[in-house]
Amino acid sequence: MQQEQIWDTATAQRYDTPGSGMFAPEVLDPAVNRLAELAGDGPALEFAIGTGRVALPLARRGIPVTGIELSSPMVEQLRTKADADTIPVVMGDMATTLAPGRFTLVYLVFNTISNLLTQQEQVECFRNAARHLTPGGRFVIELWVPELRALPPGRTATVWQHEPGYLGLDTYDVLNQHVVSHHFHFDDTPQARLFRSPHRYIWPAELDLMAQLAGFELESRHADWAGGEFTAESGSHVSVYRIPPRP
């Protein structure tokens, strides 16, 4: 599956779920609050800006936001909400594409770095973030912790979420650190709608090494955007990396 095929017009049109899911205020507001704090007085760059879930409320806080995005349909959805003067977007992949200007903050949220399916691409993503940052600038990543402890011996799949009308199932290739997420949406009819997305999962320690290769230092890691303690039981993390300021 190519990323361009996954994030097609049909997916883009049903991506936004205003007020619920990843768009719920209790999910979105803490992320925007923290990113606004980290951006300070400078501009921000979002890798994989999508339909503007985070960029739009951040821009309303007075933070100038630029985006990089691979999917034209996702940007078309963004353009129904904000024009190119309000939120400029450069089309391309987040590992190599350059946006004009320098930024105090680059951010990559909601597990999206795992959409890059090789370690080399993920390292290049860090290097691309570093190219865009001013000295002392920060790169923020929100990412899930691989749930391999939930994978019984000899099994390659786990159900990670189930609720009325939805079933989430992951299939693992532990040799290559690959996982495919299967999202089943269904109602009272015999048919279900399936959306699949491939990922390369990353352990926090591996992520830190990628950061070091690109010249970053780990500044903080928390379990959530509100600053909860990151522990061995945490299912995800928000990691802030910083380019050392000039002496």
N, C-alpha and C positions, 0 to 999 in steps of 0.2 A: 504494500500500500504506500503510495506516494502522498506526501503531505498536501499537495495541490488537489489530489483526488478526495482526500478526507474533508478538507475545509472548502467544500463546494457550495453552490448557490443554495441548495436545499438545507444544508447544515447551517449556513449563515443566517438564513431566514428564520430558523427556529432556535437560534443560539440564545437570544435574549429572553430572559424570564423575569421581567420587572417585578421586584418585591419578593421574589422567592429564589431558592437555590443559591447560586453564587452571587445573585443580585440582591439577596436579602440584606436589609440594613445591618443586621448583627454580623454578617459576614463581610460586607463591603466597607462599612464605615470605619472599623478599626484599621483596615489596610490603608485607606485613604488618609486617615489621621497620621499614621506612622510615616507614610511616604512624604506627606507634606512637611512633617517635622524634619526628615532627613534631607529633603531638597533645600530647605532653608530659603535663601533669597535667590537661588539659581534656577536655571531651567532643568527639566527632566526629560529623559529619553526612555520610552517603553519599547522593549523588544517584544515582538508578537502582540501588537496593540489590539488586534481583533476588531470588535465592534465598539470599542471605547468604554468598556465596563468600568475600568479604573481611571482612564485618562480623562473622561468627561467630568466626573466629580472633582478630580484633582485640579483640572483647569479652572473649574468654578471657584476653587480656593485661591486663585491668582497665580498658580504655578504654570509657567509656559511649558507645554508638553508637545514633544515631537514623537512620532512613532515609526517603527520599522515593521512591515507586515508582508508575509509571503502570499496571502490569499486575497485576490481581487474581490471576490464576493463578500468577504468580511469587511473590507474597506468600504464597499458600496453600502453596506448596512450602517457603518459609521457615518458615512456622508449624509444619511437621512437625518442625522442628529447634530452634526457639526461640519462646517465647511473647511476647506484646506487652509484658510487663513487662521482659523481658530485652532485647529489641530493638524499641522502638516504631517504627512505620512510619506515615507520613502518605501517603494516596493522592493522586496528582496528578502533573503534569508538573514536570520539574526546572527549567524556565525561569520558572515563576510561583508554584509552591506554597510556602507557608511552613510550617516546622516550629516548634514552640514552643521557646523557649530561645535562647541564644547559644552559639557554638562556637569552639574554638580552631582547628579543622580542618574543612574541607569537602573531600571528594575525589570524583573522577569518573574511573573507571578503564576499561581495556580498550576504548578508542576510543569510548566511549559518547556523548561530546559530539557526535560526527558523526551520531548518530541524529536530531538536530535538523536539519531539512532546509533551513533558511534562515539567512542571516547574522544577521538580526534576532533570531531565536530563540536563536542561539548567544551573541550579545551579552547578551541578557536572562538567559541562564544565568549568565554572569559576574556580572551585577548581582544576581541572586538569591543567589549565593554570598556576595557582599559584604554583603547584608542580614543574613545569618546569623552573620557573624563578629565576634568581639571585635576591638578595635584590636590590630594586630600578628598577627592570625590569618592562616592560610594556606589557599589553594585549590590543590589538586594535581590535575593532569590527566595522564593517560596516553593517548597518541595516536600513531597511525602517521603516517609521512611519506608524502605522496602519491607513488606510484611512476610518475610520468608519463615518466621517462626510459626505462622499460621498454615504453612504448607506441610501436610503430613508426608512422611517418607514414602516415596514411590508415586506421589500425586503431583500433577502439574497445574492444577487449577484450584482456586479458592473463590468462594462467594464473599465479597467484601461489603455488600449492602443489599438489603431486601426490605421492601416496603410496598404497600398497596400500589399497583400499577408500575412498579419498577424493580428490576433485578440487575445488580452489578456483579460481574464475574471476571476474574483475571486469570489468564493462562500464562505460565512462566516457562522461559528457556533459561535455566540458571547458569548454563555453561557460558552464554553470551550476554548475560544480564539484560535479557529482553523480556518484556511482558506485553501482552495485548489485552487491553481493557474492552470488555463487551458490555454494552449498555442496552438492556432489553426494556422497552416501554410497551405496555399492553393494557387492554381494557377488557370488557366482557365478551368481546368477539374472539374467534379462534386465532386471529392473527396478532403478531407482535412486530414492533419496529425495532430493528437492531442497528446500533451505531458502534463501530469498532475503531480503536485507535492504538497504534503500536508505540511503545516507549522503550527507552533504555534507562533502567533504574540506576541510581547513584547513591552510594553510602555517604553519609556526612563526611567521613574522613577522606574519601576519594574526592569529594567536592572541594575540600580544603586544599588538597594537593593541586587540583586544577587551578585554584585561585593563586597559589604560590607561583606556579609556572607562568602566570600572567602578570605577576608583580603586585598582587594584592596581599593584604593582611586581614585575617578574620577579626572583626571588631566586636561582633556580638552574635549570639544564636539563641533564639527563644522558641518556645513551642507554638506560639501564635503571634498575631499582630499586636495583641494587647500586652505582650511582654511576659507571658507565662513561662515558668521554668522549663527548660528542655531537659528531659530525663530519658532513661532507657525505655520507658513506656510511651513516650511521645510518638504519635502517629505522623507528625509532620513537623517542619521547622521553618522559621524565617531567619535566614542568615544574611548578615550585613558584612560585606567586605569593603576594605578601604585602600585606595592608592595612597601610600605614604606622602605626606606633604613635603615640599622641598625644604631643605635645611635653611 
